[in-house]
Amino acid sequence: MEQDYKQILTGLEDAGCTPKEIRDAERLCDLKDPDALVRHLRRCRCSRMEELHESQRKVDCLDYLIRQTEKTKNTIIG
């Protein structure tokens, strides 16, 4: 079980978790509270998903700007 916790803690940084999220997970591992750790990991996942969606909105905005610029370019040239 201890090895499992070490793998989880190692993976959190790779997953883009903040230092605070990692410290909180470490504390839960020390308490040997797997249910609380799972809830914490789900919150971390939710945060990463929010970041993903925010990035997607930014990409969508850039796609729109590209389409508008291409449309303008075609109007000016044509």
Backbone atoms as SQL, in Angstrom:
CREATE TABLE atoms (id INTEGER PRIMARY KEY, chain TEXT, resi INTEGER, resn TEXT, atom TEXT, x REAL, y REAL, z REAL);
INSERT INTO atoms VALUES
  (1, 'A', 1, 'MET', 'N', 0.837, -1.205, 0.000),
  (2, 'A', 1, 'MET', 'CA', 0.000, 0.000, 0.000),
  (3, 'A', 1, 'MET', 'C', 0.872, 1.257, 0.000),
  (4, 'A', 2, 'GLU', 'N', 1.953, 1.220, 0.762),
  (5, 'A', 2, 'GLU', 'CA', 2.853, 2.385, 0.829),
  (6, 'A', 2, 'GLU', 'C', 3.410, 2.718, -0.552),
  (7, 'A', 3, 'GLN', 'N', 3.769, 1.680, -1.317),
  (8, 'A', 3, 'GLN', 'CA', 4.286, 1.882, -2.665),
  (9, 'A', 3, 'GLN', 'C', 3.224, 2.522, -3.556),
  (10, 'A', 4, 'ASP', 'N', 1.971, 2.127, -3.373),
  (11, 'A', 4, 'ASP', 'CA', 0.879, 2.708, -4.157),
  (12, 'A', 4, 'ASP', 'C', 0.781, 4.209, -3.902),
  (13, 'A', 5, 'TYR', 'N', 0.892, 4.602, -2.642),
  (14, 'A', 5, 'TYR', 'CA', 0.832, 6.025, -2.308),
  (15, 'A', 5, 'TYR', 'C', 1.990, 6.783, -2.923),
  (16, 'A', 6, 'LYS', 'N', 3.184, 6.181, -2.917),
  (17, 'A', 6, 'LYS', 'CA', 4.346, 6.846, -3.515),
  (18, 'A', 6, 'LYS', 'C', 4.127, 7.065, -5.012),
  (19, 'A', 7, 'GLN', 'N', 3.552, 6.073, -5.674),
  (20, 'A', 7, 'GLN', 'CA', 3.273, 6.210, -7.105),
  (21, 'A', 7, 'GLN', 'C', 2.247, 7.314, -7.354),
  (22, 'A', 8, 'ILE', 'N', 1.256, 7.390, -6.495),
  (23, 'A', 8, 'ILE', 'CA', 0.241, 8.436, -6.636),
  (24, 'A', 8, 'ILE', 'C', 0.884, 9.806, -6.482),
  (25, 'A', 9, 'LEU', 'N', 1.696, 9.969, -5.453),
  (26, 'A', 9, 'LEU', 'CA', 2.330, 11.263, -5.211),
  (27, 'A', 9, 'LEU', 'C', 3.257, 11.642, -6.361),
  (28, 'A', 10, 'THR', 'N', 3.959, 10.672, -6.911),
  (29, 'A', 10, 'THR', 'CA', 4.844, 10.936, -8.048),
  (30, 'A', 10, 'THR', 'C', 4.027, 11.358, -9.272),
  (31, 'A', 11, 'GLY', 'N', 2.888, 10.707, -9.467),
  (32, 'A', 11, 'GLY', 'CA', 2.062, 11.010, -10.628),
  (33, 'A', 11, 'GLY', 'C', 1.353, 12.348, -10.562),
  (34, 'A', 12, 'LEU', 'N', 1.158, 12.876, -9.365),
  (35, 'A', 12, 'LEU', 'CA', 0.432, 14.145, -9.242),
  (36, 'A', 12, 'LEU', 'C', 1.160, 15.303, -9.923),
  (37, 'A', 13, 'GLU', 'N', 2.473, 15.327, -9.793),
  (38, 'A', 13, 'GLU', 'CA', 3.222, 16.398, -10.458),
  (39, 'A', 13, 'GLU', 'C', 3.128, 16.255, -11.964),
  (40, 'A', 14, 'ASP', 'N', 3.231, 15.021, -12.450),
  (41, 'A', 14, 'ASP', 'CA', 3.088, 14.780, -13.893),
  (42, 'A', 14, 'ASP', 'C', 1.705, 15.187, -14.387),
  (43, 'A', 15, 'ALA', 'N', 0.712, 15.087, -13.510),
  (44, 'A', 15, 'ALA', 'CA', -0.661, 15.433, -13.875),
  (45, 'A', 15, 'ALA', 'C', -0.912, 16.936, -13.817),
  (46, 'A', 16, 'GLY', 'N', 0.102, 17.702, -13.430),
  (47, 'A', 16, 'GLY', 'CA', -0.048, 19.155, -13.401),
  (48, 'A', 16, 'GLY', 'C', -0.662, 19.688, -12.123),
  (49, 'A', 17, 'CYS', 'N', -0.641, 18.891, -11.062),
  (50, 'A', 17, 'CYS', 'CA', -1.205, 19.348, -9.791),
  (51, 'A', 17, 'CYS', 'C', -0.310, 20.413, -9.166),
  (52, 'A', 18, 'THR', 'N', -0.925, 21.282, -8.412),
  (53, 'A', 18, 'THR', 'CA', -0.197, 22.350, -7.739),
  (54, 'A', 18, 'THR', 'C', 0.557, 21.775, -6.542),
  (55, 'A', 19, 'PRO', 'N', 1.567, 22.485, -6.067),
  (56, 'A', 19, 'PRO', 'CA', 2.274, 22.031, -4.865),
  (57, 'A', 19, 'PRO', 'C', 1.333, 21.825, -3.676),
  (58, 'A', 20, 'LYS', 'N', 0.343, 22.691, -3.536),
  (59, 'A', 20, 'LYS', 'CA', -0.612, 22.543, -2.432),
  (60, 'A', 20, 'LYS', 'C', -1.430, 21.263, -2.597),
  (61, 'A', 21, 'GLU', 'N', -1.868, 20.985, -3.815),
  (62, 'A', 21, 'GLU', 'CA', -2.637, 19.762, -4.057),
  (63, 'A', 21, 'GLU', 'C', -1.789, 18.530, -3.731),
  (64, 'A', 22, 'ILE', 'N', -0.516, 18.594, -4.066),
  (65, 'A', 22, 'ILE', 'CA', 0.383, 17.469, -3.787),
  (66, 'A', 22, 'ILE', 'C', 0.587, 17.315, -2.282),
  (67, 'A', 23, 'ARG', 'N', 0.791, 18.437, -1.583),
  (68, 'A', 23, 'ARG', 'CA', 0.950, 18.376, -0.122),
  (69, 'A', 23, 'ARG', 'C', -0.307, 17.816, 0.539),
  (70, 'A', 24, 'ASP', 'N', -1.469, 18.258, 0.059),
  (71, 'A', 24, 'ASP', 'CA', -2.728, 17.758, 0.622),
  (72, 'A', 24, 'ASP', 'C', -2.858, 16.251, 0.398),
  (73, 'A', 25, 'ALA', 'N', -2.476, 15.784, -0.781),
  (74, 'A', 25, 'ALA', 'CA', -2.537, 14.345, -1.067),
  (75, 'A', 25, 'ALA', 'C', -1.554, 13.589, -0.179),
  (76, 'A', 26, 'GLU', 'N', -0.390, 14.168, 0.013),
  (77, 'A', 26, 'GLU', 'CA', 0.613, 13.525, 0.874),
  (78, 'A', 26, 'GLU', 'C', 0.081, 13.396, 2.303),
  (79, 'A', 27, 'ARG', 'N', -0.578, 14.432, 2.774),
  (80, 'A', 27, 'ARG', 'CA', -1.161, 14.401, 4.123),
  (81, 'A', 27, 'ARG', 'C', -2.205, 13.289, 4.216),
  (82, 'A', 28, 'LEU', 'N', -3.031, 13.167, 3.193),
  (83, 'A', 28, 'LEU', 'CA', -4.057, 12.115, 3.200),
  (84, 'A', 28, 'LEU', 'C', -3.425, 10.725, 3.124),
  (85, 'A', 29, 'CYS', 'N', -2.319, 10.613, 2.393),
  (86, 'A', 29, 'CYS', 'CA', -1.603, 9.333, 2.362),
  (87, 'A', 29, 'CYS', 'C', -1.056, 9.006, 3.743),
  (88, 'A', 30, 'ASP', 'N', -0.489, 10.019, 4.405),
  (89, 'A', 30, 'ASP', 'CA', 0.050, 9.807, 5.755),
  (90, 'A', 30, 'ASP', 'C', -1.047, 9.378, 6.724),
  (91, 'A', 31, 'LEU', 'N', -2.253, 9.917, 6.521),
  (92, 'A', 31, 'LEU', 'CA', -3.381, 9.549, 7.377),
  (93, 'A', 31, 'LEU', 'C', -3.958, 8.183, 7.013),
  (94, 'A', 32, 'LYS', 'N', -3.496, 7.653, 5.882),
  (95, 'A', 32, 'LYS', 'CA', -3.995, 6.367, 5.368),
  (96, 'A', 32, 'LYS', 'C', -5.522, 6.376, 5.248),
  (97, 'A', 33, 'ASP', 'N', -5.978, 7.431, 4.564),
  (98, 'A', 33, 'ASP', 'CA', -7.423, 7.603, 4.352),
  (99, 'A', 33, 'ASP', 'C', -7.699, 7.541, 2.846),
  (100, 'A', 34, 'PRO', 'N', -7.825, 6.335, 2.290),
  (101, 'A', 34, 'PRO', 'CA', -7.991, 6.217, 0.836),
  (102, 'A', 34, 'PRO', 'C', -9.268, 6.868, 0.308),
  (103, 'A', 35, 'ASP', 'N', -10.344, 6.866, 1.095),
  (104, 'A', 35, 'ASP', 'CA', -11.583, 7.494, 0.621),
  (105, 'A', 35, 'ASP', 'C', -11.408, 8.998, 0.454),
  (106, 'A', 36, 'ALA', 'N', -10.766, 9.622, 1.427),
  (107, 'A', 36, 'ALA', 'CA', -10.507, 11.059, 1.330),
  (108, 'A', 36, 'ALA', 'C', -9.523, 11.347, 0.201),
  (109, 'A', 37, 'LEU', 'N', -8.560, 10.463, 0.013),
  (110, 'A', 37, 'LEU', 'CA', -7.590, 10.647, -1.076),
  (111, 'A', 37, 'LEU', 'C', -8.286, 10.578, -2.426),
  (112, 'A', 38, 'VAL', 'N', -9.199, 9.640, -2.585),
  (113, 'A', 38, 'VAL', 'CA', -9.942, 9.537, -3.850),
  (114, 'A', 38, 'VAL', 'C', -10.753, 10.809, -4.088),
  (115, 'A', 39, 'ARG', 'N', -11.407, 11.319, -3.054),
  (116, 'A', 39, 'ARG', 'CA', -12.170, 12.574, -3.213),
  (117, 'A', 39, 'ARG', 'C', -11.238, 13.708, -3.622),
  (118, 'A', 40, 'HIS', 'N', -10.074, 13.756, -2.992),
  (119, 'A', 40, 'HIS', 'CA', -9.105, 14.800, -3.327),
  (120, 'A', 40, 'HIS', 'C', -8.630, 14.653, -4.775),
  (121, 'A', 41, 'LEU', 'N', -8.327, 13.428, -5.187),
  (122, 'A', 41, 'LEU', 'CA', -7.879, 13.196, -6.561),
  (123, 'A', 41, 'LEU', 'C', -8.966, 13.585, -7.563),
  (124, 'A', 42, 'ARG', 'N', -10.210, 13.343, -7.219),
  (125, 'A', 42, 'ARG', 'CA', -11.313, 13.751, -8.100),
  (126, 'A', 42, 'ARG', 'C', -11.411, 15.270, -8.196),
  (127, 'A', 43, 'ARG', 'N', -11.160, 15.970, -7.081),
  (128, 'A', 43, 'ARG', 'CA', -11.150, 17.442, -7.133),
  (129, 'A', 43, 'ARG', 'C', -10.007, 17.928, -8.011),
  (130, 'A', 44, 'CYS', 'N', -8.847, 17.277, -7.886),
  (131, 'A', 44, 'CYS', 'CA', -7.700, 17.641, -8.734),
  (132, 'A', 44, 'CYS', 'C', -8.041, 17.427, -10.204),
  (133, 'A', 45, 'ARG', 'N', -8.698, 16.322, -10.487),
  (134, 'A', 45, 'ARG', 'CA', -9.102, 16.028, -11.865),
  (135, 'A', 45, 'ARG', 'C', -10.059, 17.093, -12.386),
  (136, 'A', 46, 'CYS', 'N', -10.988, 17.476, -11.537),
  (137, 'A', 46, 'CYS', 'CA', -11.957, 18.499, -11.918),
  (138, 'A', 46, 'CYS', 'C', -11.239, 19.807, -12.267),
  (139, 'A', 47, 'SER', 'N', -10.243, 20.155, -11.474),
  (140, 'A', 47, 'SER', 'CA', -9.465, 21.370, -11.748),
  (141, 'A', 47, 'SER', 'C', -8.754, 21.276, -13.083),
  (142, 'A', 48, 'ARG', 'N', -8.165, 20.109, -13.373),
  (143, 'A', 48, 'ARG', 'CA', -7.479, 19.941, -14.658),
  (144, 'A', 48, 'ARG', 'C', -8.476, 20.015, -15.812),
  (145, 'A', 49, 'MET', 'N', -9.686, 19.483, -15.615),
  (146, 'A', 49, 'MET', 'CA', -10.700, 19.545, -16.662),
  (147, 'A', 49, 'MET', 'C', -11.135, 20.988, -16.905),
  (148, 'A', 50, 'GLU', 'N', -11.252, 21.770, -15.844),
  (149, 'A', 50, 'GLU', 'CA', -11.588, 23.190, -16.009),
  (150, 'A', 50, 'GLU', 'C', -10.503, 23.908, -16.798),
  (151, 'A', 51, 'GLU', 'N', -9.245, 23.575, -16.513),
  (152, 'A', 51, 'GLU', 'CA', -8.140, 24.170, -17.266),
  (153, 'A', 51, 'GLU', 'C', -8.206, 23.760, -18.734),
  (154, 'A', 52, 'LEU', 'N', -8.531, 22.490, -18.969),
  (155, 'A', 52, 'LEU', 'CA', -8.663, 21.996, -20.334),
  (156, 'A', 52, 'LEU', 'C', -9.769, 22.744, -21.078),
  (157, 'A', 53, 'HIS', 'N', -10.901, 22.907, -20.428),
  (158, 'A', 53, 'HIS', 'CA', -12.022, 23.610, -21.072),
  (159, 'A', 53, 'HIS', 'C', -11.677, 25.074, -21.333),
  (160, 'A', 54, 'GLU', 'N', -10.970, 25.701, -20.409),
  (161, 'A', 54, 'GLU', 'CA', -10.550, 27.089, -20.621),
  (162, 'A', 54, 'GLU', 'C', -9.603, 27.169, -21.820),
  (163, 'A', 55, 'SER', 'N', -8.685, 26.232, -21.928),
  (164, 'A', 55, 'SER', 'CA', -7.784, 26.208, -23.081),
  (165, 'A', 55, 'SER', 'C', -8.561, 25.990, -24.369),
  (166, 'A', 56, 'GLN', 'N', -9.563, 25.123, -24.326),
  (167, 'A', 56, 'GLN', 'CA', -10.377, 24.881, -25.514),
  (168, 'A', 56, 'GLN', 'C', -11.127, 26.141, -25.937),
  (169, 'A', 57, 'ARG', 'N', -11.630, 26.900, -24.961),
  (170, 'A', 57, 'ARG', 'CA', -12.312, 28.159, -25.302),
  (171, 'A', 57, 'ARG', 'C', -11.342, 29.133, -25.973),
  (172, 'A', 58, 'LYS', 'N', -10.111, 29.164, -25.503),
  (173, 'A', 58, 'LYS', 'CA', -9.105, 30.054, -26.102),
  (174, 'A', 58, 'LYS', 'C', -8.788, 29.621, -27.526),
  (175, 'A', 59, 'VAL', 'N', -8.664, 28.311, -27.741),
  (176, 'A', 59, 'VAL', 'CA', -8.409, 27.796, -29.085),
  (177, 'A', 59, 'VAL', 'C', -9.592, 28.107, -30.000),
  (178, 'A', 60, 'ASP', 'N', -10.797, 27.955, -29.493),
  (179, 'A', 60, 'ASP', 'CA', -11.991, 28.279, -30.284),
  (180, 'A', 60, 'ASP', 'C', -11.988, 29.745, -30.688),
  (181, 'A', 61, 'CYS', 'N', -11.579, 30.609, -29.770),
  (182, 'A', 61, 'CYS', 'CA', -11.505, 32.037, -30.077),
  (183, 'A', 61, 'CYS', 'C', -10.479, 32.295, -31.187),
  (184, 'A', 62, 'LEU', 'N', -9.334, 31.647, -31.088),
  (185, 'A', 62, 'LEU', 'CA', -8.316, 31.809, -32.132),
  (186, 'A', 62, 'LEU', 'C', -8.803, 31.268, -33.470),
  (187, 'A', 63, 'ASP', 'N', -9.506, 30.144, -33.447),
  (188, 'A', 63, 'ASP', 'CA', -10.065, 29.598, -34.684),
  (189, 'A', 63, 'ASP', 'C', -11.023, 30.598, -35.325),
  (190, 'A', 64, 'TYR', 'N', -11.844, 31.237, -34.507),
  (191, 'A', 64, 'TYR', 'CA', -12.776, 32.247, -35.017),
  (192, 'A', 64, 'TYR', 'C', -11.999, 33.408, -35.645),
  (193, 'A', 65, 'LEU', 'N', -10.965, 33.872, -34.952),
  (194, 'A', 65, 'LEU', 'CA', -10.172, 34.980, -35.483),
  (195, 'A', 65, 'LEU', 'C', -9.497, 34.606, -36.799),
  (196, 'A', 66, 'ILE', 'N', -9.025, 33.380, -36.890),
  (197, 'A', 66, 'ILE', 'CA', -8.412, 32.914, -38.139),
  (198, 'A', 66, 'ILE', 'C', -9.438, 32.916, -39.263),
  (199, 'A', 67, 'ARG', 'N', -10.629, 32.368, -38.990),
  (200, 'A', 67, 'ARG', 'CA', -11.676, 32.353, -40.022),
  (201, 'A', 67, 'ARG', 'C', -12.058, 33.764, -40.450),
  (202, 'A', 68, 'GLN', 'N', -12.199, 34.672, -39.494),
  (203, 'A', 68, 'GLN', 'CA', -12.555, 36.053, -39.825),
  (204, 'A', 68, 'GLN', 'C', -11.459, 36.718, -40.655),
  (205, 'A', 69, 'THR', 'N', -10.215, 36.462, -40.288),
  (206, 'A', 69, 'THR', 'CA', -9.095, 37.057, -41.026),
  (207, 'A', 69, 'THR', 'C', -9.032, 36.494, -42.435),
  (208, 'A', 70, 'GLU', 'N', -9.232, 35.192, -42.577),
  (209, 'A', 70, 'GLU', 'CA', -9.240, 34.593, -43.913),
  (210, 'A', 70, 'GLU', 'C', -10.383, 35.124, -44.750),
  (211, 'A', 71, 'LYS', 'N', -11.530, 35.335, -44.133),
  (212, 'A', 71, 'LYS', 'CA', -12.686, 35.873, -44.835),
  (213, 'A', 71, 'LYS', 'C', -12.382, 37.304, -45.309),
  (214, 'A', 72, 'THR', 'N', -11.773, 38.100, -44.457),
  (215, 'A', 72, 'THR', 'CA', -11.407, 39.480, -44.804),
  (216, 'A', 72, 'THR', 'C', -10.370, 39.494, -45.917),
  (217, 'A', 73, 'LYS', 'N', -9.398, 38.580, -45.814),
  (218, 'A', 73, 'LYS', 'CA', -8.356, 38.482, -46.820),
  (219, 'A', 73, 'LYS', 'C', -8.967, 38.185, -48.181),
  (220, 'A', 74, 'ASN', 'N', -9.895, 37.268, -48.221),
  (221, 'A', 74, 'ASN', 'CA', -10.540, 36.899, -49.480),
  (222, 'A', 74, 'ASN', 'C', -11.363, 38.060, -50.036),
  (223, 'A', 75, 'THR', 'N', -11.969, 38.867, -49.177),
  (224, 'A', 75, 'THR', 'CA', -12.751, 40.018, -49.614),
  (225, 'A', 75, 'THR', 'C', -11.848, 41.083, -50.187),
  (226, 'A', 76, 'ILE', 'N', -10.719, 41.320, -49.537),
  (227, 'A', 76, 'ILE', 'CA', -9.778, 42.355, -50.000),
  (228, 'A', 76, 'ILE', 'C', -9.134, 41.956, -51.321),
  (229, 'A', 77, 'ILE', 'N', -8.727, 40.712, -51.438),
  (230, 'A', 77, 'ILE', 'CA', -8.029, 40.223, -52.636),
  (231, 'A', 77, 'ILE', 'C', -9.010, 40.062, -53.789),
  (232, 'A', 78, 'GLY', 'N', -10.200, 39.544, -53.467),
  (233, 'A', 78, 'GLY', 'CA', -11.172, 39.220, -54.498),
  (234, 'A', 78, 'GLY', 'C', -11.854, 40.432, -54.972);
